[in-house]
Amino acid sequence: MSCSLPVLFFFSPLVYMLTNSLPDMVKNTEPTHNDYTSLVHAHESMRKFSMEVNEAKRKEESMTQMFHIQKLIAKTPVRLFGFFNCYP
């Protein structure tokens, strides 16, 4: 069965790269430079986006663990709906 996780998970490498390179770019850009304000805004946006991705991953992992425990207790198949259609 195919797994249809939220699209956010596929951006993780890009988010990681941008989240780690933007602080250096802000730090090494003069505040008077034309792009400084844009870099600061981009850094803040990527930081927030990264936090949202991490939170979505944490919730998905928690739900997966909860359903796994429920399945063990009930000893019956658990069907998941929505974004988490990964288990039979």
C-alpha positions, -999 to +999 in steps of 0.1 A: +000+000+000+014+034-009+020+060+018+006+095+012+023+117+038+019+155+037+040+172+010+059+191+037+080+161+045+095+161+010+109+196+016+129+187+047+163+187+029+156+221+014+143+235+047+174+222+065+198+237+039+180+271+039+175+272+076+212+266+082+226+289+055+203+319+060+217+329+094+252+330+080+240+351+051+223+375+075+253+376+098+277+384+069+255+410+052+258+446+061+225+460+076+228+488+050+228+464+021+197+464-001+190+427+005+195+427+042+158+432+051+148+405+026+173+381+041+161+387+076+125+381+065+135+349+046+154+336+076+124+342+099+100+326+074+123+295+070+126+292+108+089+292+112+084+268+083+110+245+098+092+245+131+059+236+113+076+207+095+091+194+127+058+197+145+040+178+117+066+151+119+063+148+157+025+146+154+027+119+127+052+099+147+030+102+178-001+090+159+018+061+144+030+050+178-005+054+193-021+033+165+006+007+168-001+004+206-038+003+199-033-024+173-013-045+198-039-041+225-069-048+203-051-074+181-072-061+152-062-042+121-063-005+124-074+016+094-060+051+092-076+078+071-065+112+057-027+119+053-016+089+073-027+060+050+004+040+056-008+010+074-032-018+064 
